[in-house]
Amino acid sequence: MKVITVESYGGPEVLKYSEAPTPATEPGFGLVKVEAIGVNFADCMMRTGRYPGGPQPAFVPGLEVSGIAVSGAHQGKRIMGIVERGGYAEYALVPDALAFPYPTELSAEQAAGFLVTYLTAYYALWMADLKPDEKLLIQAAAGGVGTAAAQLARQMGAEIFGITSSAEKAEWLRQSGLEHVIESSDYNYRDAVREQSGGDGIDIILESVGGATLAADLELLRPLGRLIVYGALSGDPGQLHLGQLFANSLSVHALHLRSLLQSPEAVSMAMDELLEYARRKKVQPVIGAVYPLAEAAEAHRLLESRASYGKIILKP
């Protein structure tokens, strides 16, 4: 079968299109003929060796796929699934507990971009205990998790603010129906957020950038505000000081989806709700670009350029 391998850590050029044996079946796993592959920033971090606990070269990257299960508990069904790695391939072994038949309302490409983004967004909003009419600020609002979080928060009655890095993405977010859009390629967004929020502050911030954004976020949160940190796209996780939290009785939550996947029951309950939203077309993954598997390097370049929106997909 055709795969993408990382033979050594480095830039997108280390992604090599090559041949590998089809994975052997294992108990508790289903072999899936892959139709589409979701590209995540975690893939880029694994490629460069910056992902905590990530694999050593040589390895096949890729965390989520959609396709037809040819063995396992879901044999014969179209499923979307999460894998530890090995998704950038024509066939992948998917744990039965992390494979989900998906509704016809989703395309194969949308199914491949569903699990990581929507589960991350779902758990972030659950941790935040979002209530109707609360003000929610989403960093990297045009990305996969950002667009998923906005769709879910809209169902929950939140007032949504989104930060994005370019005029093009800001206009796209406005056309997509986001209430408040702030364009900022640096960390100087506090005044714009205060103006658009009426000076009252923000209740919840979903943070994926890290670095200097943390200090700016804490200045924007109103008393009892919640900061949910689920990534560090800047490469700098940043630092927090208790004094900043005490001032307004703020709380900070860290979210790493991989740790939550260790509880299949919790994932299953979240997926029941998310798939019902999908069936009712209340949520739909936004697909920003589709590349052939052989062009995985170009997909990584686009993702790292910060010029993409929604989800990037590979097709075997």
C-alpha positions as CSV (number, residue, x, y, z in Angstrom):
1,M,0.0,0.0,0.0
2,K,1.0,3.7,-0.4
3,V,2.0,5.6,2.7
4,I,3.7,8.7,3.9
5,T,6.7,8.1,6.1
6,V,8.8,10.4,8.3
7,E,12.3,9.0,8.0
8,S,13.9,11.8,10.1
9,Y,12.6,14.9,11.9
10,G,12.4,18.1,9.9
11,G,10.4,20.3,7.6
12,P,7.6,19.2,5.3
13,E,10.2,17.8,2.9
14,V,10.8,14.8,5.2
15,L,7.4,13.5,4.3
16,K,8.1,10.7,1.8
17,Y,5.5,8.9,-0.4
18,S,6.5,5.3,-0.3
19,E,5.3,1.6,-0.1
20,A,4.6,-0.4,3.0
21,P,2.9,-3.7,3.9
22,T,-0.8,-3.6,4.7
23,P,-1.2,-3.7,8.5
24,A,-1.9,-7.2,9.9
25,T,-5.2,-7.4,11.8
26,E,-5.2,-7.4,15.6
27,P,-7.8,-8.2,18.2
28,G,-9.8,-5.1,19.2
29,F,-8.9,-3.3,15.9
30,G,-10.5,-3.0,12.6
31,L,-8.6,-2.7,9.3
32,V,-10.0,0.3,7.4
33,K,-9.6,1.0,3.7
34,V,-9.0,4.7,4.0
35,E,-11.0,7.2,1.9
36,A,-9.9,10.4,3.5
37,I,-7.4,11.6,6.2
38,G,-7.6,14.6,8.5
39,V,-4.5,16.7,8.8
40,N,-3.8,18.1,12.3
41,F,-1.2,20.4,13.8
42,A,-0.2,17.5,16.0
43,D,1.0,15.8,12.8
44,C,3.3,18.7,12.1
45,M,4.6,18.6,15.7
46,M,5.3,14.9,15.4
47,R,7.1,15.5,12.1
48,T,9.5,18.0,13.8
49,G,9.9,15.9,17.0
50,R,8.1,18.5,19.2
51,Y,5.1,16.4,20.1
52,P,5.3,15.3,23.8
53,G,5.7,11.5,23.8
54,G,5.6,11.4,20.0
55,P,7.1,8.6,17.8
56,Q,10.7,8.2,16.8
57,P,11.5,8.0,13.1
58,A,10.7,6.1,11.0
59,F,6.9,6.3,11.3
60,V,3.7,6.9,9.4
61,P,2.0,10.0,10.8
62,G,-1.8,10.7,10.9
63,L,-4.3,10.6,13.7
64,E,-7.7,10.4,12.1
65,V,-9.2,8.7,9.0
66,S,-12.5,7.8,7.4
67,G,-13.1,4.8,5.2
68,I,-14.7,1.3,4.9
69,A,-14.0,-1.2,7.7
70,V,-12.9,-4.4,6.1
71,S,-12.6,-6.2,9.5
72,G,-13.3,-5.7,13.1
73,A,-16.5,-4.7,15.0
74,H,-17.7,-2.4,12.3
75,Q,-16.9,-4.6,9.3
76,G,-18.6,-3.4,6.1
77,K,-19.5,0.0,7.5
78,R,-18.2,3.5,6.6
79,I,-16.5,4.7,9.7
80,M,-14.4,7.6,11.1
81,G,-11.7,6.7,13.5
82,I,-8.8,8.0,15.6
83,V,-5.5,6.2,15.5
84,E,-2.3,6.7,17.5
85,R,-0.4,7.1,14.2
86,G,-0.4,5.5,10.8
87,G,-3.3,7.4,9.2
88,Y,-1.4,8.7,6.2
89,A,-1.9,5.5,4.3
90,E,-4.2,3.5,2.1
91,Y,-5.1,1.2,5.0
92,A,-5.1,1.8,8.7
93,L,-5.7,-0.1,11.9
94,V,-8.4,1.7,14.0
95,P,-9.3,0.7,17.5
96,D,-12.9,-0.6,17.6
97,A,-13.6,1.7,20.6
98,L,-12.5,4.8,18.6
99,A,-14.3,3.9,15.4
100,F,-17.7,5.4,14.7
101,P,-20.1,4.8,11.8
102,Y,-21.0,8.2,10.5
103,P,-24.3,9.5,9.1
104,T,-24.9,10.1,5.4
105,E,-25.2,13.8,6.1
106,L,-21.3,13.8,6.3
107,S,-19.0,13.2,3.3
108,A,-15.9,11.1,3.6
109,E,-13.8,14.2,3.7
110,Q,-16.0,15.8,6.5
111,A,-15.9,12.5,8.5
112,A,-12.1,12.5,8.3
113,G,-12.0,16.0,9.7
114,F,-14.6,15.4,12.4
115,L,-13.3,13.5,15.4
116,V,-10.2,15.5,16.6
117,T,-11.8,18.9,16.0
118,Y,-15.3,18.3,17.4
119,L,-14.2,16.2,20.4
120,T,-11.6,18.9,21.3
121,A,-14.2,21.6,20.9
122,Y,-16.8,19.6,22.8
123,Y,-14.6,18.9,25.8
124,A,-13.3,22.5,25.9
125,L,-16.8,23.9,26.1
126,W,-17.7,21.2,28.7
127,M,-14.7,22.1,30.8
128,A,-15.7,25.8,30.5
129,D,-19.3,25.0,31.6
130,L,-20.6,27.4,28.9
131,K,-24.0,28.9,29.7
132,P,-26.5,30.7,27.4
133,D,-25.6,34.3,26.7
134,E,-22.1,34.0,28.0
135,K,-19.3,35.7,25.9
136,L,-16.9,33.2,24.3
137,L,-13.6,34.2,22.7
138,I,-12.0,31.7,20.3
139,Q,-8.4,32.1,19.3
140,A,-7.5,30.8,15.8
141,A,-11.2,31.0,15.0
142,A,-10.9,30.0,11.3
143,G,-9.1,26.7,12.1
144,G,-10.6,23.3,12.5
145,V,-11.2,23.4,16.2
146,G,-12.2,27.1,16.0
147,T,-14.9,26.5,13.5
148,A,-16.2,23.5,15.3
149,A,-16.3,25.3,18.6
150,A,-18.2,28.2,17.1
151,Q,-20.8,25.8,15.7
152,L,-21.3,24.0,19.0
153,A,-21.3,27.2,21.0
154,R,-24.0,28.7,18.7
155,Q,-26.2,25.7,19.6
156,M,-25.6,26.5,23.3
157,G,-26.6,30.2,23.0
158,A,-23.3,31.8,23.5
159,E,-22.2,35.2,22.1
160,I,-19.1,34.4,20.1
161,F,-16.0,36.4,19.4
162,G,-13.3,35.1,17.1
163,I,-9.7,36.1,16.5
164,T,-7.9,35.4,13.2
165,S,-4.7,36.3,11.6
166,S,-5.6,37.8,8.2
167,A,-8.1,40.0,6.5
168,E,-9.1,37.2,4.1
169,K,-9.9,34.8,7.0
170,A,-11.7,37.6,8.9
171,E,-13.9,38.2,5.9
172,W,-14.6,34.5,5.5
173,L,-15.6,34.2,9.2
174,R,-18.0,37.1,8.8
175,Q,-19.6,35.5,5.8
176,S,-19.8,32.3,7.8
177,G,-22.0,34.1,10.3
178,L,-19.6,34.7,13.2
179,E,-21.0,37.6,15.3
180,H,-17.7,39.4,16.3
181,V,-14.5,39.0,14.3
182,I,-11.1,40.5,15.3
183,E,-8.2,40.5,12.9
184,S,-4.9,40.3,14.7
185,S,-1.6,38.9,13.5
186,D,0.1,39.8,16.8
187,Y,-1.1,40.0,20.4
188,N,-2.6,43.5,20.2
189,Y,-6.3,42.5,20.1
190,R,-7.4,43.5,23.6
191,D,-8.8,46.9,22.8
192,A,-10.8,45.5,19.8
193,V,-12.2,42.8,22.0
194,R,-13.1,45.2,24.7
195,E,-14.8,47.5,22.2
196,Q,-16.9,44.7,20.6
197,S,-17.8,43.2,23.9
198,G,-19.1,46.5,25.3
199,G,-16.2,46.7,27.8
200,D,-17.7,44.0,30.0
201,G,-15.0,41.4,29.5
202,I,-15.1,37.9,28.3
203,D,-16.5,34.8,30.2
204,I,-14.6,32.1,28.4
205,I,-11.5,32.0,26.2
206,L,-10.5,29.0,24.1
207,E,-6.7,29.3,23.8
208,S,-4.6,27.4,21.2
209,V,-1.7,29.9,20.5
210,G,0.2,30.1,23.8
211,G,3.1,32.4,24.4
212,A,2.2,36.1,24.8
213,T,-1.5,35.5,24.2
214,L,-1.9,34.1,27.7
215,A,-1.3,37.4,29.4
216,A,-3.6,39.2,27.0
217,D,-6.3,36.6,27.6
218,L,-6.2,37.0,31.3
219,E,-6.6,40.7,31.0
220,L,-9.8,40.2,29.0
221,L,-11.5,37.7,31.3
222,R,-14.1,39.1,33.7
223,P,-14.5,37.8,37.3
224,L,-15.0,34.1,37.4
225,G,-13.8,33.8,33.8
226,R,-12.4,30.5,32.5
227,L,-9.4,30.0,30.2
228,I,-9.3,26.7,28.4
229,V,-5.8,25.9,26.9
230,Y,-5.7,23.2,24.3
231,G,-2.6,24.0,22.2
232,A,0.4,26.1,21.7
233,L,0.6,26.9,17.9
234,S,3.3,29.5,18.6
235,G,5.6,26.8,19.9
236,D,5.8,28.5,23.3
237,P,3.3,27.2,25.9
238,G,3.7,30.4,27.9
239,Q,3.6,30.9,31.7
240,L,0.9,31.7,34.2
241,H,1.3,33.3,37.6
242,L,-1.2,32.7,40.4
243,G,-1.4,36.4,41.1
244,Q,-3.0,37.0,37.7
245,L,-5.7,34.4,38.5
246,F,-6.4,35.6,42.1
247,A,-7.1,39.2,40.9
248,N,-10.4,38.2,39.2
249,S,-11.0,34.6,40.6
250,L,-10.1,33.1,37.3
251,S,-9.7,29.4,36.5
252,V,-7.5,27.7,33.9
253,H,-8.1,24.3,32.4
254,A,-5.6,22.3,30.2
255,L,-7.0,20.0,27.6
256,H,-5.1,17.2,25.8
257,L,-7.5,15.1,23.7
258,R,-5.2,12.1,23.8
259,S,-5.6,11.7,27.5
260,L,-9.4,11.9,27.3
261,L,-9.4,9.1,24.7
262,Q,-8.3,6.7,27.4
263,S,-12.0,6.7,28.6
264,P,-14.0,5.1,25.7
265,E,-17.2,5.5,27.7
266,A,-16.8,9.3,27.9
267,V,-15.9,9.5,24.3
268,S,-18.9,7.4,23.3
269,M,-21.3,9.7,25.3
270,A,-19.8,12.8,23.6
271,M,-20.0,11.2,20.2
272,D,-23.7,10.4,20.7
273,E,-24.4,14.1,21.1
274,L,-22.1,15.2,18.3
275,L,-23.4,12.7,15.8
276,E,-27.0,13.8,16.5
277,Y,-25.9,17.3,15.8
278,A,-24.4,16.1,12.5
279,R,-27.6,14.2,11.5
280,R,-29.6,17.4,12.1
281,K,-27.0,19.4,10.2
282,K,-26.4,21.6,13.2
283,V,-22.7,21.1,12.8
284,Q,-20.7,20.4,9.6
285,P,-16.9,20.2,9.3
286,V,-15.5,23.0,7.2
287,I,-13.1,21.6,4.6
288,G,-10.7,24.2,3.5
289,A,-8.4,22.2,1.2
290,V,-8.0,18.6,-0.2
291,Y,-4.7,17.2,-1.4
292,P,-3.7,13.8,-2.8
293,L,-1.8,11.7,-0.2
294,A,1.4,12.1,-2.3
295,E,1.2,15.9,-1.7
296,A,1.2,15.6,2.1
297,A,4.2,18.0,2.3
298,E,2.1,20.7,0.6
299,A,-0.7,20.1,3.1
300,H,1.7,20.6,6.0
301,R,3.2,23.8,4.4
302,L,-0.3,25.2,4.1
303,L,-1.2,24.4,7.7
304,E,2.0,25.9,9.0
305,S,1.6,29.0,6.9
306,R,-1.5,30.0,9.0
307,A,-3.2,30.8,5.6
308,S,-5.6,27.9,5.8
309,Y,-9.1,27.8,7.2
310,G,-11.2,24.9,8.4
311,K,-9.8,21.4,8.0
312,I,-7.1,20.1,5.5
313,I,-7.8,16.7,4.1
314,L,-5.6,14.1,2.3
315,K,-7.0,11.6,-0.2
316,P,-5.2,8.2,-0.9
